[in-house]
């Protein structure tokens, strides 16, 4: 798995700036999570930077069986004197606890997932256009029966329901060690890299919940081409106990020089 981790680390490590003009408004997300008006206003106006540090770790715990794990630390920096937050993730689908002044006490878990090739049917006048799209292959965690949630997270649609070009498949450096959504810690069978119908990508799947506030947040991290440029994107679905949900895509560009 080490070679595969290297690819993920190289793709994510660095400093990323949120592109406000390309991203969804974050206020509806924060409001559904019960964040107060003043904090929402400050976050909506401040330029947000993410410092991502991804690395391979070798746990000493006997339960690890000596296998390595991927860890991703995301420090959100908010200029202007307001404190940011740091999220530390062990990417093995185990539950972890996190608490900060914005989101409160949150339980979350993360994993790497592989891809699947899906054929989409797009009506085009009197004809139907078939398009192959590589999508993250994962089990949806958000417990709401609205198809838009799944379609959005895999990259088929935009937050407003419009058609999306989807994700860019991030290639692995080791064909025999791509992640499997059904068993995140085990490699999937070797892939035929010359077959256009063979999934080649990886994504980070994140699920979080705040029991006291009654919301969940499900995310898929990947990369997309927007206006001809490659960006790191995070597709997010926040839902509450009342069945309300918000779809949002946050778009980040890597700081120049990195």
LINPE-V460706 format. One record per backbone hydrogen bond with DSSP energy under -0.5 kcal/mol. CO is the residue of the C=O (numbers start at 1). NH is the residue of the N-H. Records with the same first field share a line. If there is no record, write none. Layout:
BEGIN
CO->NH / NH
END
This chain:
BEGIN
1->5
2->6
3->7
4->8
5->9
6->10
7->11
8->12
9->13
14->52
15->255
16->50
17->253
18->20
19->22 / 23
26->30
27->31
28->32
29->33
30->35
31->34
36->40
37->41
38->42
39->43
40->44
41->45
42->46
47->79
48->18
49->51 / 77
50->16 / 52
51->53 / 75
52->14 / 54
53->73
55->71
57->59 / 69
61->64
62->65
64->67
69->57
70->91
71->55
72->89
73->53 / 75
74->76 / 87
75->51 / 77
76->78 / 85
77->49 / 79
82->78
85->76
87->74 / 89
89->72 / 91
90->92 / 110
96->108
98->106
100->104
104->100 / 106
106->98
107->209
108->96
109->207
110->93
111->205
113->203
114->137
116->118 / 135
118->120 / 133
120->122 / 131
121->123
122->129
124->127
127->124
128->130
129->122
131->120
133->118
135->116
136->138
138->140
142->144
144->146
145->147
146->149 / 150
147->151
148->152
149->153
150->154
151->156 / 157
152->155
156->164
158->161
162->158
167->169
169->171
174->177
175->178 / 191
178->188
183->186
186->180
191->193
192->195
194->196
195->198
197->199
203->113 / 205
204->206 / 221
205->111
206->219
207->109
208->217
209->107 / 211
210->214 / 215
214->241
215->210
216->239
217->208
218->237
219->206
220->235
221->204
222->233
223->168
224->226 / 231
226->229
229->226
231->224 / 233
232->252
233->222
234->236 / 250
235->220
236->248
237->218
238->246
239->216
240->243
244->240
246->238
248->236 / 250
249->24
250->234
251->19
252->232
253->17
255->258
END
